[in-house]
Amino acid sequence: MARKHFAVAAAVSAAILLLSGCATGFDAATNNQPDSGNGRSVDVGALQIRNASVIVDPADTSRATIIMTVINNDKTTDDVLNGVAAAKTVGVDGEVNISLPHMQVVKVGYDSQYRIVLTSVSGALEPGQFVDVSLMFASGQSAPLSMLVNANTGIYADIEIPATAVAPAPAPSAS
């Protein structure tokens, strides 16, 4: 009788392993972790900021760029990202004036004309450090973020850090 119980337990255990997907080999979904970003996410009113990170070239840590996606979920009102306040050791190069149309997604820093360039002479933009910035919007809202500085390697290899400030396209007036 004990042999029969042991055989049933062994068969059930084998079936569980096969049916759970844990025994599907080296390419099992449980064995593969895709690249993921270290970006910050925050909601401010109807605005959602997703995957906000700072990308720097390790060969020149005096300049970096912010990458992020901003989603304006307001059904009728446009907004403008019109300022970035950075920590004392970091500056912002150029003017920030990024239009955020209602019910639209706006990318900043990649696959986009929009760039926010940070500068530093004190080593604050070294990969692995955190940079405190506050994004300011024309609606009067602000979003304080502590963003990780990442090297432009791996999943960030295609991110370019502009040599000089990029002049933003003028934001449409709200009239």
Rosetta constraint file for C-alpha pairs under 8 A:
AtomPair CA 1 CA 5 HARMONIC 6.52 0.50
AtomPair CA 2 CA 6 HARMONIC 6.16 0.50
AtomPair CA 3 CA 7 HARMONIC 6.09 0.50
AtomPair CA 4 CA 8 HARMONIC 6.20 0.50
AtomPair CA 5 CA 9 HARMONIC 6.10 0.50
AtomPair CA 6 CA 10 HARMONIC 6.11 0.50
AtomPair CA 7 CA 11 HARMONIC 6.13 0.50
AtomPair CA 8 CA 12 HARMONIC 6.12 0.50
AtomPair CA 9 CA 13 HARMONIC 6.09 0.50
AtomPair CA 10 CA 14 HARMONIC 6.17 0.50
AtomPair CA 11 CA 15 HARMONIC 6.15 0.50
AtomPair CA 12 CA 16 HARMONIC 6.16 0.50
AtomPair CA 13 CA 17 HARMONIC 6.36 0.50
AtomPair CA 14 CA 18 HARMONIC 6.29 0.50
AtomPair CA 15 CA 19 HARMONIC 5.95 0.50
AtomPair CA 16 CA 20 HARMONIC 5.81 0.50
AtomPair CA 17 CA 21 HARMONIC 6.75 0.50
AtomPair CA 17 CA 22 HARMONIC 5.93 0.50
AtomPair CA 17 CA 23 HARMONIC 5.90 0.50
AtomPair CA 18 CA 22 HARMONIC 6.81 0.50
AtomPair CA 18 CA 23 HARMONIC 5.55 0.50
AtomPair CA 18 CA 24 HARMONIC 7.43 0.50
AtomPair CA 21 CA 28 HARMONIC 7.24 0.50
AtomPair CA 22 CA 28 HARMONIC 7.05 0.50
AtomPair CA 22 CA 30 HARMONIC 7.17 0.50
AtomPair CA 23 CA 28 HARMONIC 7.75 0.50
AtomPair CA 24 CA 28 HARMONIC 5.45 0.50
AtomPair CA 26 CA 31 HARMONIC 6.51 0.50
AtomPair CA 27 CA 31 HARMONIC 6.42 0.50
AtomPair CA 27 CA 32 HARMONIC 6.70 0.50
AtomPair CA 28 CA 32 HARMONIC 6.70 0.50
AtomPair CA 29 CA 33 HARMONIC 7.82 0.50
AtomPair CA 35 CA 155 HARMONIC 6.92 0.50
AtomPair CA 37 CA 51 HARMONIC 6.95 0.50
AtomPair CA 37 CA 155 HARMONIC 7.88 0.50
AtomPair CA 38 CA 51 HARMONIC 7.01 0.50
AtomPair CA 38 CA 53 HARMONIC 6.87 0.50
AtomPair CA 38 CA 148 HARMONIC 6.94 0.50
AtomPair CA 39 CA 50 HARMONIC 7.05 0.50
AtomPair CA 39 CA 51 HARMONIC 3.74 0.50
AtomPair CA 39 CA 52 HARMONIC 4.50 0.50
AtomPair CA 39 CA 53 HARMONIC 4.84 0.50
AtomPair CA 39 CA 68 HARMONIC 7.79 0.50
AtomPair CA 39 CA 147 HARMONIC 7.02 0.50
AtomPair CA 39 CA 148 HARMONIC 7.23 0.50
AtomPair CA 40 CA 49 HARMONIC 7.85 0.50
AtomPair CA 40 CA 50 HARMONIC 6.33 0.50
AtomPair CA 40 CA 51 HARMONIC 5.04 0.50
AtomPair CA 40 CA 52 HARMONIC 4.84 0.50
AtomPair CA 40 CA 53 HARMONIC 6.68 0.50
AtomPair CA 40 CA 145 HARMONIC 7.28 0.50
AtomPair CA 40 CA 146 HARMONIC 7.67 0.50
AtomPair CA 40 CA 147 HARMONIC 6.40 0.50
AtomPair CA 41 CA 48 HARMONIC 7.45 0.50
AtomPair CA 41 CA 49 HARMONIC 5.34 0.50
AtomPair CA 41 CA 50 HARMONIC 4.38 0.50
AtomPair CA 41 CA 51 HARMONIC 5.63 0.50
AtomPair CA 41 CA 52 HARMONIC 6.46 0.50
AtomPair CA 42 CA 48 HARMONIC 6.04 0.50
AtomPair CA 42 CA 49 HARMONIC 5.26 0.50
AtomPair CA 42 CA 50 HARMONIC 6.70 0.50
AtomPair CA 42 CA 143 HARMONIC 7.45 0.50
AtomPair CA 43 CA 47 HARMONIC 5.77 0.50
AtomPair CA 43 CA 48 HARMONIC 4.46 0.50
AtomPair CA 43 CA 49 HARMONIC 6.14 0.50
AtomPair CA 44 CA 48 HARMONIC 6.32 0.50
AtomPair CA 44 CA 49 HARMONIC 7.96 0.50
AtomPair CA 44 CA 141 HARMONIC 7.06 0.50
AtomPair CA 44 CA 142 HARMONIC 7.30 0.50
AtomPair CA 44 CA 143 HARMONIC 6.52 0.50
AtomPair CA 45 CA 141 HARMONIC 7.84 0.50
AtomPair CA 46 CA 72 HARMONIC 5.92 0.50
AtomPair CA 46 CA 73 HARMONIC 5.06 0.50
AtomPair CA 46 CA 74 HARMONIC 5.30 0.50
AtomPair CA 47 CA 70 HARMONIC 6.81 0.50
AtomPair CA 47 CA 71 HARMONIC 5.61 0.50
AtomPair CA 47 CA 72 HARMONIC 4.64 0.50
AtomPair CA 47 CA 73 HARMONIC 6.04 0.50
AtomPair CA 47 CA 74 HARMONIC 7.53 0.50
AtomPair CA 48 CA 70 HARMONIC 5.63 0.50
AtomPair CA 48 CA 71 HARMONIC 4.99 0.50
AtomPair CA 48 CA 72 HARMONIC 6.54 0.50
AtomPair CA 48 CA 73 HARMONIC 7.58 0.50
AtomPair CA 49 CA 68 HARMONIC 6.86 0.50
AtomPair CA 49 CA 69 HARMONIC 5.81 0.50
AtomPair CA 49 CA 70 HARMONIC 4.60 0.50
AtomPair CA 49 CA 71 HARMONIC 6.48 0.50
AtomPair CA 50 CA 68 HARMONIC 5.87 0.50
AtomPair CA 50 CA 69 HARMONIC 5.14 0.50
AtomPair CA 50 CA 70 HARMONIC 6.33 0.50
AtomPair CA 51 CA 67 HARMONIC 7.51 0.50
AtomPair CA 51 CA 68 HARMONIC 5.25 0.50
AtomPair CA 51 CA 69 HARMONIC 6.54 0.50
AtomPair CA 52 CA 66 HARMONIC 6.91 0.50
AtomPair CA 52 CA 67 HARMONIC 5.58 0.50
AtomPair CA 52 CA 68 HARMONIC 4.22 0.50
AtomPair CA 52 CA 69 HARMONIC 7.09 0.50
AtomPair CA 52 CA 147 HARMONIC 6.75 0.50
AtomPair CA 53 CA 66 HARMONIC 5.72 0.50
AtomPair CA 53 CA 67 HARMONIC 5.43 0.50
AtomPair CA 53 CA 68 HARMONIC 6.56 0.50
AtomPair CA 53 CA 147 HARMONIC 5.38 0.50
AtomPair CA 53 CA 148 HARMONIC 5.79 0.50
AtomPair CA 53 CA 149 HARMONIC 6.52 0.50
AtomPair CA 53 CA 150 HARMONIC 7.29 0.50
AtomPair CA 54 CA 64 HARMONIC 6.46 0.50
AtomPair CA 54 CA 65 HARMONIC 5.64 0.50
AtomPair CA 54 CA 66 HARMONIC 4.52 0.50
AtomPair CA 54 CA 67 HARMONIC 6.27 0.50
AtomPair CA 54 CA 131 HARMONIC 7.91 0.50
AtomPair CA 54 CA 147 HARMONIC 6.35 0.50
AtomPair CA 54 CA 148 HARMONIC 6.10 0.50
AtomPair CA 54 CA 149 HARMONIC 4.65 0.50
AtomPair CA 54 CA 150 HARMONIC 6.05 0.50
AtomPair CA 55 CA 64 HARMONIC 5.48 0.50
AtomPair CA 55 CA 65 HARMONIC 5.35 0.50
AtomPair CA 55 CA 66 HARMONIC 6.29 0.50
AtomPair CA 55 CA 67 HARMONIC 7.27 0.50
AtomPair CA 55 CA 149 HARMONIC 5.72 0.50
AtomPair CA 55 CA 150 HARMONIC 4.89 0.50
AtomPair CA 55 CA 151 HARMONIC 5.67 0.50
AtomPair CA 55 CA 152 HARMONIC 5.80 0.50
AtomPair CA 55 CA 156 HARMONIC 7.43 0.50
AtomPair CA 55 CA 159 HARMONIC 7.37 0.50
AtomPair CA 55 CA 161 HARMONIC 7.62 0.50
AtomPair CA 56 CA 60 HARMONIC 7.47 0.50
AtomPair CA 56 CA 61 HARMONIC 6.11 0.50
AtomPair CA 56 CA 63 HARMONIC 6.57 0.50
AtomPair CA 56 CA 64 HARMONIC 4.45 0.50
AtomPair CA 56 CA 65 HARMONIC 6.65 0.50
AtomPair CA 56 CA 125 HARMONIC 6.92 0.50
AtomPair CA 56 CA 126 HARMONIC 7.44 0.50
AtomPair CA 56 CA 127 HARMONIC 7.01 0.50
AtomPair CA 56 CA 149 HARMONIC 6.81 0.50
AtomPair CA 56 CA 150 HARMONIC 6.17 0.50
AtomPair CA 56 CA 151 HARMONIC 5.05 0.50
AtomPair CA 56 CA 152 HARMONIC 5.77 0.50
AtomPair CA 56 CA 161 HARMONIC 6.95 0.50
AtomPair CA 57 CA 61 HARMONIC 6.08 0.50
AtomPair CA 57 CA 63 HARMONIC 7.76 0.50
AtomPair CA 57 CA 64 HARMONIC 7.17 0.50
AtomPair CA 57 CA 151 HARMONIC 5.66 0.50
AtomPair CA 57 CA 152 HARMONIC 5.51 0.50
AtomPair CA 57 CA 161 HARMONIC 7.34 0.50
AtomPair CA 58 CA 126 HARMONIC 7.11 0.50
AtomPair CA 58 CA 127 HARMONIC 7.09 0.50
AtomPair CA 58 CA 151 HARMONIC 5.96 0.50
AtomPair CA 58 CA 152 HARMONIC 7.58 0.50
AtomPair CA 61 CA 120 HARMONIC 7.47 0.50
AtomPair CA 61 CA 123 HARMONIC 6.83 0.50
AtomPair CA 61 CA 125 HARMONIC 5.55 0.50
AtomPair CA 61 CA 126 HARMONIC 5.98 0.50
AtomPair CA 62 CA 119 HARMONIC 5.40 0.50
AtomPair CA 62 CA 120 HARMONIC 4.81 0.50
AtomPair CA 62 CA 121 HARMONIC 5.60 0.50
AtomPair CA 62 CA 123 HARMONIC 7.32 0.50
AtomPair CA 62 CA 125 HARMONIC 6.77 0.50
AtomPair CA 63 CA 117 HARMONIC 6.83 0.50
AtomPair CA 63 CA 118 HARMONIC 5.66 0.50
AtomPair CA 63 CA 119 HARMONIC 4.55 0.50
AtomPair CA 63 CA 120 HARMONIC 6.48 0.50
AtomPair CA 63 CA 125 HARMONIC 7.42 0.50
AtomPair CA 63 CA 161 HARMONIC 7.08 0.50
AtomPair CA 63 CA 163 HARMONIC 7.90 0.50
AtomPair CA 64 CA 117 HARMONIC 5.70 0.50
AtomPair CA 64 CA 118 HARMONIC 5.09 0.50
AtomPair CA 64 CA 119 HARMONIC 6.43 0.50
AtomPair CA 64 CA 125 HARMONIC 7.01 0.50
AtomPair CA 64 CA 161 HARMONIC 5.84 0.50
AtomPair CA 65 CA 109 HARMONIC 6.61 0.50
AtomPair CA 65 CA 115 HARMONIC 6.88 0.50
AtomPair CA 65 CA 116 HARMONIC 5.62 0.50
AtomPair CA 65 CA 117 HARMONIC 4.53 0.50
AtomPair CA 65 CA 118 HARMONIC 5.88 0.50
AtomPair CA 65 CA 160 HARMONIC 7.88 0.50
AtomPair CA 65 CA 161 HARMONIC 5.64 0.50
AtomPair CA 65 CA 162 HARMONIC 7.61 0.50
AtomPair CA 66 CA 108 HARMONIC 7.22 0.50
AtomPair CA 66 CA 109 HARMONIC 5.96 0.50
AtomPair CA 66 CA 115 HARMONIC 7.15 0.50
AtomPair CA 66 CA 116 HARMONIC 5.53 0.50
AtomPair CA 66 CA 117 HARMONIC 6.58 0.50
AtomPair CA 66 CA 118 HARMONIC 7.51 0.50
AtomPair CA 67 CA 107 HARMONIC 7.61 0.50
AtomPair CA 67 CA 108 HARMONIC 5.28 0.50
AtomPair CA 67 CA 109 HARMONIC 4.43 0.50
AtomPair CA 67 CA 110 HARMONIC 6.47 0.50
AtomPair CA 67 CA 115 HARMONIC 7.92 0.50
AtomPair CA 67 CA 116 HARMONIC 7.92 0.50
AtomPair CA 68 CA 107 HARMONIC 6.04 0.50
AtomPair CA 68 CA 108 HARMONIC 5.30 0.50
AtomPair CA 68 CA 109 HARMONIC 6.82 0.50
AtomPair CA 69 CA 105 HARMONIC 6.90 0.50
AtomPair CA 69 CA 106 HARMONIC 5.74 0.50
AtomPair CA 69 CA 107 HARMONIC 4.48 0.50
AtomPair CA 69 CA 108 HARMONIC 6.10 0.50
AtomPair CA 70 CA 100 HARMONIC 7.65 0.50
AtomPair CA 70 CA 105 HARMONIC 5.85 0.50
AtomPair CA 70 CA 106 HARMONIC 5.19 0.50
AtomPair CA 70 CA 107 HARMONIC 6.35 0.50
AtomPair CA 70 CA 108 HARMONIC 7.78 0.50
AtomPair CA 71 CA 100 HARMONIC 7.68 0.50
AtomPair CA 71 CA 103 HARMONIC 7.21 0.50
AtomPair CA 71 CA 104 HARMONIC 5.92 0.50
AtomPair CA 71 CA 105 HARMONIC 4.49 0.50
AtomPair CA 71 CA 106 HARMONIC 6.30 0.50
AtomPair CA 72 CA 78 HARMONIC 7.55 0.50
AtomPair CA 72 CA 79 HARMONIC 7.73 0.50
AtomPair CA 72 CA 100 HARMONIC 6.32 0.50
AtomPair CA 72 CA 101 HARMONIC 6.63 0.50
AtomPair CA 72 CA 102 HARMONIC 5.25 0.50
AtomPair CA 72 CA 103 HARMONIC 5.30 0.50
AtomPair CA 72 CA 104 HARMONIC 5.66 0.50
AtomPair CA 72 CA 105 HARMONIC 6.60 0.50
AtomPair CA 73 CA 102 HARMONIC 6.22 0.50
AtomPair CA 73 CA 103 HARMONIC 4.82 0.50
AtomPair CA 73 CA 104 HARMONIC 7.16 0.50
AtomPair CA 74 CA 78 HARMONIC 7.47 0.50
AtomPair CA 74 CA 102 HARMONIC 5.35 0.50
AtomPair CA 74 CA 103 HARMONIC 5.94 0.50
AtomPair CA 75 CA 102 HARMONIC 5.88 0.50
AtomPair CA 75 CA 103 HARMONIC 5.90 0.50
AtomPair CA 76 CA 102 HARMONIC 5.89 0.50
AtomPair CA 76 CA 103 HARMONIC 7.87 0.50
AtomPair CA 77 CA 101 HARMONIC 7.43 0.50
AtomPair CA 77 CA 102 HARMONIC 5.48 0.50
AtomPair CA 78 CA 99 HARMONIC 7.63 0.50
AtomPair CA 78 CA 100 HARMONIC 5.79 0.50
AtomPair CA 78 CA 101 HARMONIC 4.50 0.50
AtomPair CA 78 CA 102 HARMONIC 4.68 0.50
AtomPair CA 78 CA 174 HARMONIC 7.50 0.50
AtomPair CA 79 CA 99 HARMONIC 6.33 0.50
AtomPair CA 79 CA 100 HARMONIC 4.99 0.50
AtomPair CA 79 CA 101 HARMONIC 6.35 0.50
AtomPair CA 79 CA 102 HARMONIC 7.37 0.50
AtomPair CA 79 CA 137 HARMONIC 6.83 0.50
AtomPair CA 79 CA 138 HARMONIC 6.11 0.50
AtomPair CA 79 CA 139 HARMONIC 6.32 0.50
AtomPair CA 80 CA 97 HARMONIC 6.58 0.50
AtomPair CA 80 CA 98 HARMONIC 5.50 0.50
AtomPair CA 80 CA 99 HARMONIC 4.54 0.50
AtomPair CA 80 CA 100 HARMONIC 5.32 0.50
AtomPair CA 80 CA 137 HARMONIC 5.51 0.50
AtomPair CA 80 CA 138 HARMONIC 5.25 0.50
AtomPair CA 80 CA 139 HARMONIC 7.53 0.50
AtomPair CA 80 CA 171 HARMONIC 7.11 0.50
AtomPair CA 81 CA 96 HARMONIC 6.93 0.50
AtomPair CA 81 CA 97 HARMONIC 5.74 0.50
AtomPair CA 81 CA 98 HARMONIC 4.98 0.50
AtomPair CA 81 CA 99 HARMONIC 6.45 0.50
AtomPair CA 81 CA 100 HARMONIC 7.09 0.50
AtomPair CA 81 CA 135 HARMONIC 7.05 0.50
AtomPair CA 81 CA 136 HARMONIC 5.96 0.50
AtomPair CA 81 CA 137 HARMONIC 4.50 0.50
AtomPair CA 81 CA 138 HARMONIC 6.46 0.50
AtomPair CA 82 CA 95 HARMONIC 7.94 0.50
AtomPair CA 82 CA 96 HARMONIC 5.18 0.50
AtomPair CA 82 CA 97 HARMONIC 4.50 0.50
AtomPair CA 82 CA 98 HARMONIC 6.38 0.50
AtomPair CA 82 CA 136 HARMONIC 6.04 0.50
AtomPair CA 82 CA 137 HARMONIC 5.50 0.50
AtomPair CA 82 CA 138 HARMONIC 6.19 0.50
AtomPair CA 83 CA 95 HARMONIC 7.64 0.50
AtomPair CA 83 CA 96 HARMONIC 5.46 0.50
AtomPair CA 83 CA 97 HARMONIC 7.13 0.50
AtomPair CA 83 CA 135 HARMONIC 6.05 0.50
AtomPair CA 83 CA 136 HARMONIC 4.83 0.50
AtomPair CA 83 CA 137 HARMONIC 6.72 0.50
AtomPair CA 84 CA 92 HARMONIC 7.06 0.50
AtomPair CA 84 CA 96 HARMONIC 7.08 0.50
AtomPair CA 84 CA 133 HARMONIC 6.64 0.50
AtomPair CA 84 CA 134 HARMONIC 5.63 0.50
AtomPair CA 84 CA 135 HARMONIC 4.73 0.50
AtomPair CA 84 CA 136 HARMONIC 5.89 0.50
AtomPair CA 85 CA 92 HARMONIC 7.64 0.50
AtomPair CA 85 CA 133 HARMONIC 5.52 0.50
AtomPair CA 85 CA 134 HARMONIC 5.05 0.50
AtomPair CA 85 CA 135 HARMONIC 6.61 0.50
AtomPair CA 85 CA 136 HARMONIC 7.64 0.50
AtomPair CA 86 CA 90 HARMONIC 5.77 0.50
AtomPair CA 86 CA 91 HARMONIC 6.07 0.50
AtomPair CA 86 CA 92 HARMONIC 7.05 0.50
AtomPair CA 86 CA 131 HARMONIC 7.73 0.50
AtomPair CA 86 CA 132 HARMONIC 6.07 0.50
AtomPair CA 86 CA 133 HARMONIC 4.30 0.50
AtomPair CA 86 CA 134 HARMONIC 6.40 0.50
AtomPair CA 87 CA 91 HARMONIC 7.50 0.50
AtomPair CA 87 CA 131 HARMONIC 6.99 0.50
AtomPair CA 87 CA 132 HARMONIC 5.53 0.50
AtomPair CA 87 CA 133 HARMONIC 6.21 0.50
AtomPair CA 89 CA 120 HARMONIC 6.28 0.50
AtomPair CA 89 CA 121 HARMONIC 7.69 0.50
AtomPair CA 89 CA 122 HARMONIC 6.39 0.50
AtomPair CA 89 CA 124 HARMONIC 6.30 0.50
AtomPair CA 90 CA 118 HARMONIC 6.53 0.50
AtomPair CA 90 CA 119 HARMONIC 5.64 0.50
AtomPair CA 90 CA 120 HARMONIC 4.88 0.50
AtomPair CA 90 CA 121 HARMONIC 7.95 0.50
AtomPair CA 90 CA 124 HARMONIC 6.78 0.50
AtomPair CA 90 CA 125 HARMONIC 7.90 0.50
AtomPair CA 90 CA 131 HARMONIC 7.89 0.50
AtomPair CA 91 CA 118 HARMONIC 5.55 0.50
AtomPair CA 91 CA 119 HARMONIC 4.98 0.50
AtomPair CA 91 CA 120 HARMONIC 6.26 0.50
AtomPair CA 92 CA 116 HARMONIC 7.37 0.50
AtomPair CA 92 CA 117 HARMONIC 5.91 0.50
AtomPair CA 92 CA 118 HARMONIC 4.60 0.50
AtomPair CA 92 CA 119 HARMONIC 6.04 0.50
AtomPair CA 93 CA 116 HARMONIC 7.50 0.50
AtomPair CA 93 CA 117 HARMONIC 5.40 0.50
AtomPair CA 93 CA 118 HARMONIC 5.88 0.50
AtomPair CA 93 CA 119 HARMONIC 6.51 0.50
AtomPair CA 93 CA 164 HARMONIC 7.63 0.50
AtomPair CA 93 CA 165 HARMONIC 5.58 0.50
AtomPair CA 94 CA 117 HARMONIC 7.57 0.50
AtomPair CA 94 CA 165 HARMONIC 5.09 0.50
AtomPair CA 94 CA 166 HARMONIC 7.10 0.50
AtomPair CA 94 CA 167 HARMONIC 7.30 0.50
AtomPair CA 95 CA 165 HARMONIC 7.89 0.50
AtomPair CA 95 CA 167 HARMONIC 7.10 0.50
AtomPair CA 95 CA 168 HARMONIC 7.24 0.50
AtomPair CA 96 CA 116 HARMONIC 6.75 0.50
AtomPair CA 96 CA 168 HARMONIC 6.85 0.50
AtomPair CA 97 CA 168 HARMONIC 5.99 0.50
AtomPair CA 97 CA 169 HARMONIC 7.38 0.50
AtomPair CA 97 CA 170 HARMONIC 6.90 0.50
AtomPair CA 97 CA 171 HARMONIC 6.43 0.50
AtomPair CA 98 CA 114 HARMONIC 6.88 0.50
AtomPair CA 98 CA 168 HARMONIC 6.97 0.50
AtomPair CA 98 CA 169 HARMONIC 7.51 0.50
AtomPair CA 98 CA 170 HARMONIC 7.90 0.50
AtomPair CA 98 CA 171 HARMONIC 6.43 0.50
AtomPair CA 99 CA 171 HARMONIC 5.13 0.50
AtomPair CA 99 CA 172 HARMONIC 7.20 0.50
AtomPair CA 100 CA 104 HARMONIC 7.07 0.50
AtomPair CA 100 CA 105 HARMONIC 7.70 0.50
AtomPair CA 100 CA 106 HARMONIC 6.59 0.50
AtomPair CA 107 CA 111 HARMONIC 6.91 0.50
AtomPair CA 107 CA 112 HARMONIC 5.86 0.50
AtomPair CA 107 CA 114 HARMONIC 7.41 0.50
AtomPair CA 108 CA 112 HARMONIC 5.93 0.50
AtomPair CA 108 CA 113 HARMONIC 7.49 0.50
AtomPair CA 108 CA 114 HARMONIC 5.10 0.50
AtomPair CA 108 CA 115 HARMONIC 5.81 0.50
AtomPair CA 108 CA 116 HARMONIC 7.49 0.50
AtomPair CA 109 CA 113 HARMONIC 7.54 0.50
AtomPair CA 109 CA 114 HARMONIC 5.93 0.50
AtomPair CA 109 CA 115 HARMONIC 4.85 0.50
AtomPair CA 109 CA 116 HARMONIC 6.89 0.50
AtomPair CA 109 CA 159 HARMONIC 7.37 0.50
AtomPair CA 110 CA 159 HARMONIC 6.28 0.50
AtomPair CA 110 CA 160 HARMONIC 7.98 0.50
AtomPair CA 113 CA 168 HARMONIC 7.88 0.50
AtomPair CA 114 CA 166 HARMONIC 7.85 0.50
AtomPair CA 114 CA 168 HARMONIC 6.58 0.50
AtomPair CA 115 CA 166 HARMONIC 6.54 0.50
AtomPair CA 115 CA 168 HARMONIC 7.84 0.50
AtomPair CA 117 CA 161 HARMONIC 7.49 0.50
AtomPair CA 117 CA 162 HARMONIC 7.20 0.50
AtomPair CA 117 CA 165 HARMONIC 6.62 0.50
AtomPair CA 119 CA 125 HARMONIC 7.87 0.50
AtomPair CA 120 CA 124 HARMONIC 6.30 0.50
AtomPair CA 120 CA 125 HARMONIC 6.57 0.50
AtomPair CA 124 CA 129 HARMONIC 6.91 0.50
AtomPair CA 124 CA 130 HARMONIC 7.95 0.50
AtomPair CA 124 CA 131 HARMONIC 7.21 0.50
AtomPair CA 125 CA 129 HARMONIC 6.71 0.50
AtomPair CA 125 CA 131 HARMONIC 7.43 0.50
AtomPair CA 125 CA 149 HARMONIC 6.38 0.50
AtomPair CA 126 CA 149 HARMONIC 6.56 0.50
AtomPair CA 126 CA 150 HARMONIC 7.97 0.50
AtomPair CA 127 CA 148 HARMONIC 7.74 0.50
AtomPair CA 127 CA 149 HARMONIC 4.84 0.50
AtomPair CA 127 CA 150 HARMONIC 4.85 0.50
AtomPair CA 127 CA 151 HARMONIC 5.46 0.50
AtomPair CA 128 CA 148 HARMONIC 6.36 0.50
AtomPair CA 128 CA 149 HARMONIC 5.48 0.50
AtomPair CA 128 CA 150 HARMONIC 6.29 0.50
AtomPair CA 129 CA 148 HARMONIC 5.96 0.50
AtomPair CA 129 CA 149 HARMONIC 5.48 0.50
AtomPair CA 130 CA 146 HARMONIC 6.03 0.50
AtomPair CA 130 CA 147 HARMONIC 5.29 0.50
AtomPair CA 130 CA 148 HARMONIC 4.49 0.50
AtomPair CA 130 CA 149 HARMONIC 5.85 0.50
AtomPair CA 131 CA 146 HARMONIC 5.46 0.50
AtomPair CA 131 CA 147 HARMONIC 5.24 0.50
AtomPair CA 131 CA 148 HARMONIC 6.46 0.50
AtomPair CA 131 CA 149 HARMONIC 7.01 0.50
AtomPair CA 132 CA 144 HARMONIC 7.28 0.50
AtomPair CA 132 CA 145 HARMONIC 5.75 0.50
AtomPair CA 132 CA 146 HARMONIC 4.34 0.50
AtomPair CA 132 CA 147 HARMONIC 6.34 0.50
AtomPair CA 133 CA 144 HARMONIC 5.85 0.50
AtomPair CA 133 CA 145 HARMONIC 5.45 0.50
AtomPair CA 133 CA 146 HARMONIC 6.41 0.50
AtomPair CA 133 CA 147 HARMONIC 7.65 0.50
AtomPair CA 134 CA 142 HARMONIC 6.38 0.50
AtomPair CA 134 CA 143 HARMONIC 5.31 0.50
AtomPair CA 134 CA 144 HARMONIC 4.05 0.50
AtomPair CA 134 CA 145 HARMONIC 5.95 0.50
AtomPair CA 135 CA 142 HARMONIC 5.42 0.50
AtomPair CA 135 CA 143 HARMONIC 5.02 0.50
AtomPair CA 135 CA 144 HARMONIC 6.34 0.50
AtomPair CA 135 CA 145 HARMONIC 7.83 0.50
AtomPair CA 136 CA 140 HARMONIC 7.11 0.50
AtomPair CA 136 CA 141 HARMONIC 6.17 0.50
AtomPair CA 136 CA 142 HARMONIC 4.40 0.50
AtomPair CA 136 CA 143 HARMONIC 6.58 0.50
AtomPair CA 137 CA 141 HARMONIC 5.45 0.50
AtomPair CA 137 CA 142 HARMONIC 6.03 0.50
AtomPair CA 150 CA 156 HARMONIC 7.91 0.50
AtomPair CA 151 CA 156 HARMONIC 7.20 0.50
AtomPair CA 152 CA 156 HARMONIC 4.71 0.50
AtomPair CA 152 CA 157 HARMONIC 4.68 0.50
AtomPair CA 152 CA 158 HARMONIC 7.22 0.50
AtomPair CA 152 CA 159 HARMONIC 6.25 0.50
AtomPair CA 152 CA 160 HARMONIC 7.89 0.50
AtomPair CA 153 CA 157 HARMONIC 4.12 0.50
AtomPair CA 153 CA 158 HARMONIC 7.88 0.50
AtomPair CA 162 CA 166 HARMONIC 7.30 0.50
